[in-house]
Amino acid sequence: MIPGAINLLVITVLIFLLGMFKPKWPLFFMENPSRFLILAITTVLFMISATLYGEGLRREKLEKAALQQPATETVVHEPVPVPVPEAPKPANPAAK
């Protein structure tokens, strides 16, 4: 994720420099592009690349922390109590 963020930042800088020099070059599909539009697009791309870079650093830190934690959780097997069915009660001879 970090290399992608750096690549996007380089592309953003190129778009900004070319767009400030000749706005028609990066926005070739528009009839009358303006420098303000280039500024808005590169601002959004810069925010995206900064977010990607920060997220990449966060995930890298979490992965390193997960690898450093030892997996020493031992499972203790305890016997499970088994229910015993009750014996049938004898019939009451006085009830008859």
N, C-alpha and C positions, 0 to 999 in steps of 0.2 A: 504494500500500500504506500510505503514511503517513496519508493522509486517512481511510482505513478504520480504522486503529488509533486515531486521535483520536475518530472517531465511536463506536467500541466503548467507549472509555474514558468518554465522556460518558454513554452508555447504562448503563455499569456504575455510575457515580456516582449516576445517577438511581435505579437499582434498589436500590443500597445505602441511599440516603436514604429512599426510600419503604418499603423493607423494614424498616428500623429503626423507622420510625414506625408502620406497619401492615403486618405480614408477609403478611397476607391479600391485599393489593392486587397485588403483583407475582407472588405464587404463588397466583393465584385458582383454579387447578385442583386444589389440594391441600385436604384437609379441615382439618388442623391444622399449618400451617407454623410454624416457629420462627425466631427471629432468628439462631440458630446456623446454620441452613441458608442463610439469606440471606448471612451472613458467609462461609460456605464457597463459595457460588456466585460472589459478587463477588470473592473472592480469586482464584479460577480465571480469571474473566473479566479481572481486572487483569493477571495473568501473561500471558494470551494477547495482550492489547493491547500490553503492554510488548515482548513478543517480536516482534509484527508491526511495531511502530515501529522496533525495532532492525534487523530484517531489511530494512525499507524504506530505512533510512539506509545500510545496507551495500550494497544493490543500487544505490542512487542514486550512491554513491561509485564503485562499479565502472563504472557507465555513463559517468560523467564522465571517469574515467581512460581508458576505451576511446576516447572521443571526442577526447581530447587527444593520444593517441599518433598520430604521423603514419604513414600507410600508405606508406612509402617503400621497401618491400621490392621490390627489382628482381630479376627473374628472368633469370638468365644462361643462355642457350642454348648448350650445348656439344655438339659433334658426338658422336654415339654410334657406337662402333666396330661395324662390321658384320662378322660372321664370314664368311670366305672359304672355300668348300669346297676340300678338298684334291684335288689332281689324282690320278687313279688311278695306282697304281704299275705299271710295266711287268712283265710276267711274266718270271721268271727262267728263261733257257734251260737252265741247268745242272741245274735240278731235274728235268728230264724224263729 
